[in-house]
Amino acid sequence: MENKKTYRSDNEKKIITNRINRIEGQLHGIKKMIDEDTYCKDILVQLSAIENSVKSLSNHILENHLYTCVTTDIEKGNLEVIDELVSLFKKFNKA
């Protein structure tokens, strides 16, 4: 597999990093809840929030991937990127 890279603007890196930091904070909060014997329902609500945060971040990165990397590859005639996309969508649709 070739080692592709995506170069992101400083602003885009900041957006992604802020979201990751928020997710890390949510995870840290759940660790604290476990230590404090918090009621299961309350922990599950927080886990659902984390899951939604991760999905939102994934969708953000996927959208940017479509508008940048995929568009560039198709313009260059690299249609293998379609197979890559199909594989990504299959991963996203797993239960």
N, C-alpha and C positions, 0 to 999 in steps of 0.2 A: 504494500500500500504506500502510495506516495505521501510525503509529508507536506500537506498543504497548510497554508497559514491564512488567517483573516486579519487584516490590519484595520483596527478600529480607531476612530477619532478619540481624542482625549475626553470629549463630552460623552461619547458612547461608553467608553470604559468607566467613566464616573457613574453613569446611570446603572450599568450592570453591577459594578462594585457596591453601590448603595443598596441595591436589591439583595445581593448576596449577604451583605452585612446585616440587613434586616432579618433575613432567614436564619443566619447564625444566632442572632439575638433571640429569635423565637425558639430555636432549639435549646439554647442556654436556659430560657425560661421554663421549658419543659423539664430539663434536668432538675431545676430548682423545685418545681412542682412535685417531682418524684421524691426528692429528698424531704419535702415537707408533707408527704403523704396526702397530697391533694386528691380529691374525689376523681374517680376514673372518668366520669362524664366530662368534667372540666378539662382534663388532659386530652381527651379525644377531640373536644372542640378546638383546642389549640393545635393538635395534629392536623385537623382538617384545614385550619388556617394556613399552616405551613405547606400543606399539599397544594392549596390554591396559589400560594405565593410562588412555589416552584413551577407550577403549570404556567403561571403568568410570565415568569422569567423565560421559560422555555419558548413560549409563544412569541415573546419579544425577539429573542435571538433567532428563531425560525423565520419570522417576518423579515428581519434584516438580512438573513441568509438568502432568502428568495429575491429580495430587491438588489442585492449586491453580488454575492458570489455566484449564484445560479444564473442571474442575468448575464454576467460577464462571461461565464462558461458557455452559455448558449450562443451569445454573440460571436464567440471564438469558434463555434462549431463543435464544441465538446458536449455531445449529447449523452455521454456516460453520466453526466450530472443528473439526468432523469432517473437512472437506476439508483443513484445515491438518494434522491428524494423519495422514491418509492420505499426504499429501505427505512428511511427516517419516519415516514408516515406509518409504516407497519409498527415500528417501535412505539410511536406515540399512541397508537390505537390498542396496544396490549392492555389487558385489564390488570 
